[in-house]
Amino acid sequence: MPRPREYDEEEMLERAALTFWAQGYDGTSINDLVTETGISRASLYSAFNGKRDLFLGCLKHYDEHYRRRYLAETAARFDGRKAILAVFE
């Protein structure tokens, strides 16, 4: 039976995303992610199998928590063409 996680996954994904955002995927090392997220290397590999899977987890988190909400709010405020223009502005 696996041990329960001892960290807040949402907070960890936020921190990892900010690290990727600031340094880029290639410029971010596993050590950077360990330092910035505050989780151990073993926990990172246990939860995400490595940097690529963590990056994909960050993209999914961003999509679920920011992009979808922004688009829904924009669609509620504007109709058709104005909504599209608002997104690109």
Backbone as XML, in Angstrom:
<?xml version="1.0"?>
<chain id="A" units="angstrom">
  <residue number="1" name="MET">
    <atom name="N" x="0.848" y="-1.186" z="0.000"/>
    <atom name="CA" x="0.000" y="0.000" z="0.000"/>
    <atom name="C" x="0.890" y="1.245" z="0.000"/>
  </residue>
  <residue number="2" name="PRO">
    <atom name="N" x="0.716" y="2.135" z="-0.999"/>
    <atom name="CA" x="1.562" y="3.320" z="-1.069"/>
    <atom name="C" x="1.257" y="4.293" z="0.066"/>
  </residue>
  <residue number="3" name="ARG">
    <atom name="N" x="2.304" y="5.003" z="0.445"/>
    <atom name="CA" x="2.133" y="6.028" z="1.484"/>
    <atom name="C" x="1.354" y="7.205" z="0.928"/>
  </residue>
  <residue number="4" name="PRO">
    <atom name="N" x="0.545" y="7.852" z="1.763"/>
    <atom name="CA" x="-0.162" y="9.050" z="1.295"/>
    <atom name="C" x="0.840" y="10.175" z="1.027"/>
  </residue>
  <residue number="5" name="ARG">
    <atom name="N" x="0.508" y="11.034" z="0.096"/>
    <atom name="CA" x="1.396" y="12.154" z="-0.226"/>
    <atom name="C" x="1.447" y="13.123" z="0.943"/>
  </residue>
  <residue number="6" name="GLU">
    <atom name="N" x="2.647" y="13.621" z="1.175"/>
    <atom name="CA" x="2.856" y="14.543" z="2.291"/>
    <atom name="C" x="2.987" y="15.987" z="1.806"/>
  </residue>
  <residue number="7" name="TYR">
    <atom name="N" x="2.472" y="16.254" z="0.632"/>
    <atom name="CA" x="2.532" y="17.600" z="0.081"/>
    <atom name="C" x="1.221" y="17.903" z="-0.635"/>
  </residue>
  <residue number="8" name="ASP">
    <atom name="N" x="0.975" y="19.164" z="-0.841"/>
    <atom name="CA" x="-0.217" y="19.623" z="-1.552"/>
    <atom name="C" x="0.110" y="19.600" z="-3.043"/>
  </residue>
  <residue number="9" name="GLU">
    <atom name="N" x="-0.503" y="18.672" z="-3.771"/>
    <atom name="CA" x="-0.167" y="18.502" z="-5.188"/>
    <atom name="C" x="-0.459" y="19.756" z="-6.003"/>
  </residue>
  <residue number="10" name="GLU">
    <atom name="N" x="-1.553" y="20.427" z="-5.715"/>
    <atom name="CA" x="-1.900" y="21.638" z="-6.457"/>
    <atom name="C" x="-0.840" y="22.724" z="-6.263"/>
  </residue>
  <residue number="11" name="GLU">
    <atom name="N" x="-0.411" y="22.917" z="-5.032"/>
    <atom name="CA" x="0.633" y="23.907" z="-4.750"/>
    <atom name="C" x="1.942" y="23.518" z="-5.431"/>
  </residue>
  <residue number="12" name="MET">
    <atom name="N" x="2.269" y="22.223" z="-5.386"/>
    <atom name="CA" x="3.493" y="21.746" z="-6.014"/>
    <atom name="C" x="3.449" y="21.979" z="-7.524"/>
  </residue>
  <residue number="13" name="LEU">
    <atom name="N" x="2.297" y="21.717" z="-8.155"/>
    <atom name="CA" x="2.166" y="21.940" z="-9.598"/>
    <atom name="C" x="2.278" y="23.425" z="-9.939"/>
  </residue>
  <residue number="14" name="GLU">
    <atom name="N" x="1.722" y="24.280" z="-9.095"/>
    <atom name="CA" x="1.845" y="25.733" z="-9.299"/>
    <atom name="C" x="3.314" y="26.150" z="-9.274"/>
  </residue>
  <residue number="15" name="ARG">
    <atom name="N" x="4.045" y="25.671" z="-8.288"/>
    <atom name="CA" x="5.460" y="26.027" z="-8.158"/>
    <atom name="C" x="6.283" y="25.477" z="-9.315"/>
  </residue>
  <residue number="16" name="ALA">
    <atom name="N" x="6.001" y="24.246" z="-9.696"/>
    <atom name="CA" x="6.713" y="23.652" z="-10.825"/>
    <atom name="C" x="6.415" y="24.420" z="-12.106"/>
  </residue>
  <residue number="17" name="ALA">
    <atom name="N" x="5.152" y="24.790" z="-12.311"/>
    <atom name="CA" x="4.776" y="25.542" z="-13.507"/>
    <atom name="C" x="5.509" y="26.878" z="-13.571"/>
  </residue>
  <residue number="18" name="LEU">
    <atom name="N" x="5.608" y="27.552" z="-12.444"/>
    <atom name="CA" x="6.337" y="28.830" z="-12.409"/>
    <atom name="C" x="7.813" y="28.634" z="-12.736"/>
  </residue>
  <residue number="19" name="THR">
    <atom name="N" x="8.364" y="27.525" z="-12.289"/>
    <atom name="CA" x="9.766" y="27.225" z="-12.586"/>
    <atom name="C" x="9.946" y="26.969" z="-14.078"/>
  </residue>
  <residue number="20" name="PHE">
    <atom name="N" x="9.077" y="26.138" z="-14.657"/>
    <atom name="CA" x="9.147" y="25.902" z="-16.100"/>
    <atom name="C" x="8.950" y="27.204" z="-16.875"/>
  </residue>
  <residue number="21" name="TRP">
    <atom name="N" x="8.006" y="28.013" z="-16.410"/>
    <atom name="CA" x="7.704" y="29.272" z="-17.084"/>
    <atom name="C" x="8.928" y="30.191" z="-17.086"/>
  </residue>
  <residue number="22" name="ALA">
    <atom name="N" x="9.602" y="30.285" z="-15.962"/>
    <atom name="CA" x="10.747" y="31.185" z="-15.830"/>
    <atom name="C" x="11.986" y="30.685" z="-16.559"/>
  </residue>
  <residue number="23" name="GLN">
    <atom name="N" x="12.203" y="29.381" z="-16.557"/>
    <atom name="CA" x="13.461" y="28.831" z="-17.070"/>
    <atom name="C" x="13.305" y="28.047" z="-18.367"/>
  </residue>
  <residue number="24" name="GLY">
    <atom name="N" x="12.069" y="27.760" z="-18.757"/>
    <atom name="CA" x="11.841" y="26.922" z="-19.926"/>
    <atom name="C" x="12.014" y="25.455" z="-19.573"/>
  </residue>
  <residue number="25" name="TYR">
    <atom name="N" x="11.482" y="24.601" z="-20.427"/>
    <atom name="CA" x="11.558" y="23.160" z="-20.160"/>
    <atom name="C" x="13.013" y="22.690" z="-20.141"/>
  </residue>
  <residue number="26" name="ASP">
    <atom name="N" x="13.753" y="23.017" z="-21.188"/>
    <atom name="CA" x="15.148" y="22.549" z="-21.271"/>
    <atom name="C" x="16.036" y="23.164" z="-20.197"/>
  </residue>
  <residue number="27" name="GLY">
    <atom name="N" x="15.716" y="24.378" z="-19.784"/>
    <atom name="CA" x="16.531" y="25.058" z="-18.785"/>
    <atom name="C" x="16.223" y="24.656" z="-17.348"/>
  </residue>
  <residue number="28" name="THR">
    <atom name="N" x="15.210" y="23.830" z="-17.157"/>
    <atom name="CA" x="14.805" y="23.408" z="-15.814"/>
    <atom name="C" x="15.307" y="21.996" z="-15.554"/>
  </residue>
  <residue number="29" name="SER">
    <atom name="N" x="16.059" y="21.851" z="-14.490"/>
    <atom name="CA" x="16.575" y="20.524" z="-14.118"/>
    <atom name="C" x="15.708" y="19.908" z="-13.022"/>
  </residue>
  <residue number="30" name="ILE">
    <atom name="N" x="15.902" y="18.636" z="-12.825"/>
    <atom name="CA" x="15.206" y="17.959" z="-11.721"/>
    <atom name="C" x="15.594" y="18.622" z="-10.404"/>
  </residue>
  <residue number="31" name="ASN">
    <atom name="N" x="16.856" y="18.990" z="-10.247"/>
    <atom name="CA" x="17.280" y="19.667" z="-9.014"/>
    <atom name="C" x="16.546" y="20.988" z="-8.826"/>
  </residue>
  <residue number="32" name="ASP">
    <atom name="N" x="16.337" y="21.738" z="-9.919"/>
    <atom name="CA" x="15.564" y="22.984" z="-9.830"/>
    <atom name="C" x="14.153" y="22.704" z="-9.321"/>
  </residue>
  <residue number="33" name="LEU">
    <atom name="N" x="13.542" y="21.655" z="-9.866"/>
    <atom name="CA" x="12.172" y="21.313" z="-9.481"/>
    <atom name="C" x="12.101" y="20.861" z="-8.031"/>
  </residue>
  <residue number="34" name="VAL">
    <atom name="N" x="13.068" y="20.099" z="-7.588"/>
    <atom name="CA" x="13.120" y="19.664" z="-6.188"/>
    <atom name="C" x="13.243" y="20.891" z="-5.275"/>
  </residue>
  <residue number="35" name="THR">
    <atom name="N" x="14.128" y="21.804" z="-5.645"/>
    <atom name="CA" x="14.341" y="23.013" z="-4.840"/>
    <atom name="C" x="13.095" y="23.892" z="-4.811"/>
  </residue>
  <residue number="36" name="GLU">
    <atom name="N" x="12.507" y="24.133" z="-5.970"/>
    <atom name="CA" x="11.387" y="25.067" z="-6.067"/>
    <atom name="C" x="10.072" y="24.508" z="-5.538"/>
  </residue>
  <residue number="37" name="THR">
    <atom name="N" x="9.870" y="23.205" z="-5.661"/>
    <atom name="CA" x="8.608" y="22.633" z="-5.193"/>
    <atom name="C" x="8.661" y="22.217" z="-3.735"/>
  </residue>
  <residue number="38" name="GLY">
    <atom name="N" x="9.861" y="21.953" z="-3.249"/>
    <atom name="CA" x="10.005" y="21.524" z="-1.865"/>
    <atom name="C" x="9.716" y="20.049" z="-1.643"/>
  </residue>
  <residue number="39" name="ILE">
    <atom name="N" x="9.544" y="19.284" z="-2.723"/>
    <atom name="CA" x="9.340" y="17.841" z="-2.554"/>
    <atom name="C" x="10.635" y="17.115" z="-2.899"/>
  </residue>
  <residue number="40" name="SER">
    <atom name="N" x="10.781" y="15.943" z="-2.378"/>
    <atom name="CA" x="12.008" y="15.175" z="-2.611"/>
    <atom name="C" x="12.037" y="14.620" z="-4.030"/>
  </residue>
  <residue number="41" name="ARG">
    <atom name="N" x="13.225" y="14.306" z="-4.477"/>
    <atom name="CA" x="13.412" y="13.689" z="-5.791"/>
    <atom name="C" x="12.614" y="12.387" z="-5.881"/>
  </residue>
  <residue number="42" name="ALA">
    <atom name="N" x="12.654" y="11.593" z="-4.815"/>
    <atom name="CA" x="11.933" y="10.317" z="-4.805"/>
    <atom name="C" x="10.425" y="10.542" z="-4.941"/>
  </residue>
  <residue number="43" name="SER">
    <atom name="N" x="9.886" y="11.538" z="-4.252"/>
    <atom name="CA" x="8.453" y="11.838" z="-4.351"/>
    <atom name="C" x="8.092" y="12.317" z="-5.743"/>
  </residue>
  <residue number="44" name="LEU">
    <atom name="N" x="8.958" y="13.135" z="-6.333"/>
    <atom name="CA" x="8.709" y="13.625" z="-7.672"/>
    <atom name="C" x="8.633" y="12.461" z="-8.657"/>
  </residue>
  <residue number="45" name="TYR">
    <atom name="N" x="9.604" y="11.567" z="-8.597"/>
    <atom name="CA" x="9.612" y="10.421" z="-9.505"/>
    <atom name="C" x="8.471" y="9.454" z="-9.202"/>
  </residue>
  <residue number="46" name="SER">
    <atom name="N" x="8.115" y="9.326" z="-7.955"/>
    <atom name="CA" x="7.023" y="8.438" z="-7.585"/>
    <atom name="C" x="5.684" y="8.944" z="-8.129"/>
  </residue>
  <residue number="47" name="ALA">
    <atom name="N" x="5.490" y="10.252" z="-8.067"/>
    <atom name="CA" x="4.215" y="10.835" z="-8.496"/>
    <atom name="C" x="4.150" y="11.081" z="-9.999"/>
  </residue>
  <residue number="48" name="PHE">
    <atom name="N" x="5.283" y="11.407" z="-10.633"/>
    <atom name="CA" x="5.246" y="11.852" z="-12.026"/>
    <atom name="C" x="6.198" y="11.124" z="-12.968"/>
  </residue>
  <residue number="49" name="ASN">
    <atom name="N" x="6.990" y="10.214" z="-12.491"/>
    <atom name="CA" x="7.926" y="9.462" z="-13.333"/>
    <atom name="C" x="8.996" y="10.319" z="-13.995"/>
  </residue>
  <residue number="50" name="GLY">
    <atom name="N" x="9.129" y="11.574" z="-13.609"/>
    <atom name="CA" x="10.188" y="12.414" z="-14.164"/>
    <atom name="C" x="9.702" y="13.767" z="-14.631"/>
  </residue>
  <residue number="51" name="LYS">
    <atom name="N" x="10.635" y="14.499" z="-15.215"/>
    <atom name="CA" x="10.395" y="15.884" z="-15.602"/>
    <atom name="C" x="9.302" y="16.007" z="-16.672"/>
  </residue>
  <residue number="52" name="ARG">
    <atom name="N" x="9.328" y="15.165" z="-17.682"/>
    <atom name="CA" x="8.349" y="15.266" z="-18.766"/>
    <atom name="C" x="6.926" y="15.095" z="-18.237"/>
  </residue>
  <residue number="53" name="ASP">
    <atom name="N" x="6.706" y="14.078" z="-17.428"/>
    <atom name="CA" x="5.365" y="13.848" z="-16.889"/>
    <atom name="C" x="4.935" y="14.969" z="-15.944"/>
  </residue>
  <residue number="54" name="LEU">
    <atom name="N" x="5.871" y="15.519" z="-15.194"/>
    <atom name="CA" x="5.545" y="16.656" z="-14.329"/>
    <atom name="C" x="5.158" y="17.861" z="-15.182"/>
  </residue>
  <residue number="55" name="PHE">
    <atom name="N" x="5.896" y="18.105" z="-16.264"/>
    <atom name="CA" x="5.570" y="19.204" z="-17.168"/>
    <atom name="C" x="4.163" y="19.033" z="-17.742"/>
  </residue>
  <residue number="56" name="LEU">
    <atom name="N" x="3.842" y="17.814" z="-18.180"/>
    <atom name="CA" x="2.501" y="17.543" z="-18.694"/>
    <atom name="C" x="1.443" y="17.722" z="-17.614"/>
  </residue>
  <residue number="57" name="GLY">
    <atom name="N" x="1.774" y="17.347" z="-16.370"/>
    <atom name="CA" x="0.866" y="17.583" z="-15.250"/>
    <atom name="C" x="0.632" y="19.062" z="-15.019"/>
  </residue>
  <residue number="58" name="CYS">
    <atom name="N" x="1.687" y="19.870" z="-15.184"/>
    <atom name="CA" x="1.552" y="21.323" z="-15.050"/>
    <atom name="C" x="0.651" y="21.892" z="-16.138"/>
  </residue>
  <residue number="59" name="LEU">
    <atom name="N" x="0.799" y="21.402" z="-17.359"/>
    <atom name="CA" x="-0.056" y="21.861" z="-18.458"/>
    <atom name="C" x="-1.513" y="21.507" z="-18.197"/>
  </residue>
  <residue number="60" name="LYS">
    <atom name="N" x="-1.753" y="20.300" z="-17.730"/>
    <atom name="CA" x="-3.119" y="19.873" z="-17.418"/>
    <atom name="C" x="-3.707" y="20.728" z="-16.297"/>
  </residue>
  <residue number="61" name="HIS">
    <atom name="N" x="-2.910" y="20.975" z="-15.266"/>
    <atom name="CA" x="-3.346" y="21.811" z="-14.143"/>
    <atom name="C" x="-3.690" y="23.220" z="-14.633"/>
  </residue>
  <residue number="62" name="TYR">
    <atom name="N" x="-2.833" y="23.789" z="-15.462"/>
    <atom name="CA" x="-3.069" y="25.128" z="-16.004"/>
    <atom name="C" x="-4.370" y="25.150" z="-16.807"/>
  </residue>
  <residue number="63" name="ASP">
    <atom name="N" x="-4.541" y="24.141" z="-17.644"/>
    <atom name="CA" x="-5.747" y="24.057" z="-18.467"/>
    <atom name="C" x="-6.998" y="24.003" z="-17.597"/>
  </residue>
  <residue number="64" name="GLU">
    <atom name="N" x="-6.977" y="23.158" z="-16.592"/>
    <atom name="CA" x="-8.154" y="22.967" z="-15.744"/>
    <atom name="C" x="-8.447" y="24.164" z="-14.854"/>
  </residue>
  <residue number="65" name="HIS">
    <atom name="N" x="-7.416" y="24.850" z="-14.389"/>
    <atom name="CA" x="-7.635" y="25.910" z="-13.399"/>
    <atom name="C" x="-7.608" y="27.328" z="-13.960"/>
  </residue>
  <residue number="66" name="TYR">
    <atom name="N" x="-7.009" y="27.528" z="-15.110"/>
    <atom name="CA" x="-6.879" y="28.891" z="-15.624"/>
    <atom name="C" x="-7.493" y="29.065" z="-17.009"/>
  </residue>
  <residue number="67" name="ARG">
    <atom name="N" x="-7.027" y="28.302" z="-17.971"/>
    <atom name="CA" x="-7.485" y="28.499" z="-19.339"/>
    <atom name="C" x="-8.987" y="28.297" z="-19.472"/>
  </residue>
  <residue number="68" name="ARG">
    <atom name="N" x="-9.505" y="27.202" z="-18.985"/>
    <atom name="CA" x="-10.940" y="26.928" z="-19.112"/>
    <atom name="C" x="-11.776" y="27.984" z="-18.405"/>
  </residue>
  <residue number="69" name="ARG">
    <atom name="N" x="-11.350" y="28.387" z="-17.224"/>
    <atom name="CA" x="-12.107" y="29.395" z="-16.469"/>
    <atom name="C" x="-12.096" y="30.737" z="-17.203"/>
  </residue>
  <residue number="70" name="TYR">
    <atom name="N" x="-10.933" y="31.116" z="-17.720"/>
    <atom name="CA" x="-10.821" y="32.377" z="-18.449"/>
    <atom name="C" x="-11.738" y="32.380" z="-19.677"/>
  </residue>
  <residue number="71" name="LEU">
    <atom name="N" x="-11.714" y="31.275" z="-20.433"/>
    <atom name="CA" x="-12.555" y="31.204" z="-21.624"/>
    <atom name="C" x="-14.042" y="31.218" z="-21.265"/>
  </residue>
  <residue number="72" name="ALA">
    <atom name="N" x="-14.409" y="30.531" z="-20.197"/>
    <atom name="CA" x="-15.811" y="30.534" z="-19.769"/>
    <atom name="C" x="-16.250" y="31.922" z="-19.334"/>
  </residue>
  <residue number="73" name="GLU">
    <atom name="N" x="-15.405" y="32.617" z="-18.582"/>
    <atom name="CA" x="-15.744" y="33.971" z="-18.145"/>
    <atom name="C" x="-15.845" y="34.924" z="-19.332"/>
  </residue>
  <residue number="74" name="THR">
    <atom name="N" x="-14.942" y="34.761" z="-20.295"/>
    <atom name="CA" x="-14.976" y="35.614" z="-21.482"/>
    <atom name="C" x="-16.232" y="35.351" z="-22.293"/>
  </residue>
  <residue number="75" name="ALA">
    <atom name="N" x="-16.592" y="34.087" z="-22.460"/>
    <atom name="CA" x="-17.804" y="33.734" z="-23.208"/>
    <atom name="C" x="-19.050" y="34.271" z="-22.514"/>
  </residue>
  <residue number="76" name="ALA">
    <atom name="N" x="-19.039" y="34.337" z="-21.193"/>
    <atom name="CA" x="-20.193" y="34.857" z="-20.451"/>
    <atom name="C" x="-20.306" y="36.377" z="-20.582"/>
  </residue>
  <residue number="77" name="ARG">
    <atom name="N" x="-19.186" y="37.054" z="-20.748"/>
    <atom name="CA" x="-19.189" y="38.513" z="-20.826"/>
    <atom name="C" x="-19.445" y="39.045" z="-22.234"/>
  </residue>
  <residue number="78" name="PHE">
    <atom name="N" x="-19.003" y="38.301" z="-23.237"/>
    <atom name="CA" x="-19.083" y="38.780" z="-24.614"/>
    <atom name="C" x="-19.777" y="37.748" z="-25.493"/>
  </residue>
  <residue number="79" name="ASP">
    <atom name="N" x="-20.266" y="38.210" z="-26.624"/>
    <atom name="CA" x="-20.843" y="37.256" z="-27.569"/>
    <atom name="C" x="-19.894" y="37.073" z="-28.763"/>
  </residue>
  <residue number="80" name="GLY">
    <atom name="N" x="-19.949" y="35.915" z="-29.387"/>
    <atom name="CA" x="-19.240" y="35.567" z="-30.613"/>
    <atom name="C" x="-17.937" y="36.281" z="-30.897"/>
  </residue>
  <residue number="81" name="ARG">
    <atom name="N" x="-17.973" y="37.176" z="-31.873"/>
    <atom name="CA" x="-16.777" y="37.869" z="-32.361"/>
    <atom name="C" x="-16.076" y="38.648" z="-31.254"/>
  </residue>
  <residue number="82" name="LYS">
    <atom name="N" x="-16.838" y="39.321" z="-30.415"/>
    <atom name="CA" x="-16.242" y="40.108" z="-29.325"/>
    <atom name="C" x="-15.493" y="39.211" z="-28.344"/>
  </residue>
  <residue number="83" name="ALA">
    <atom name="N" x="-16.005" y="38.026" z="-28.096"/>
    <atom name="CA" x="-15.315" y="37.085" z="-27.200"/>
    <atom name="C" x="-13.999" y="36.647" z="-27.802"/>
  </residue>
  <residue number="84" name="ILE">
    <atom name="N" x="-14.007" y="36.340" z="-29.092"/>
    <atom name="CA" x="-12.774" y="35.927" z="-29.761"/>
    <atom name="C" x="-11.750" y="37.043" z="-29.728"/>
  </residue>
  <residue number="85" name="LEU">
    <atom name="N" x="-12.171" y="38.258" z="-30.025"/>
    <atom name="CA" x="-11.262" y="39.404" z="-29.987"/>
    <atom name="C" x="-10.725" y="39.636" z="-28.575"/>
  </residue>
  <residue number="86" name="ALA">
    <atom name="N" x="-11.576" y="39.501" z="-27.577"/>
    <atom name="CA" x="-11.149" y="39.690" z="-26.188"/>
    <atom name="C" x="-10.066" y="38.690" z="-25.792"/>
  </residue>
  <residue number="87" name="VAL">
    <atom name="N" x="-10.198" y="37.450" z="-26.244"/>
    <atom name="CA" x="-9.201" y="36.424" z="-25.917"/>
    <atom name="C" x="-7.840" y="36.806" z="-26.502"/>
  </residue>
  <residue number="88" name="PHE">
    <atom name="N" x="-7.841" y="37.311" z="-27.727"/>
    <atom name="CA" x="-6.576" y="37.639" z="-28.376"/>
    <atom name="C" x="-6.006" y="38.977" z="-27.951"/>
  </residue>
  <residue number="89" name="GLU">
    <atom name="N" x="-6.818" y="39.816" z="-27.360"/>
    <atom name="CA" x="-6.307" y="41.090" z="-26.844"/>
    <atom name="C" x="-5.671" y="40.853" z="-25.515"/>
  </residue>
</chain>
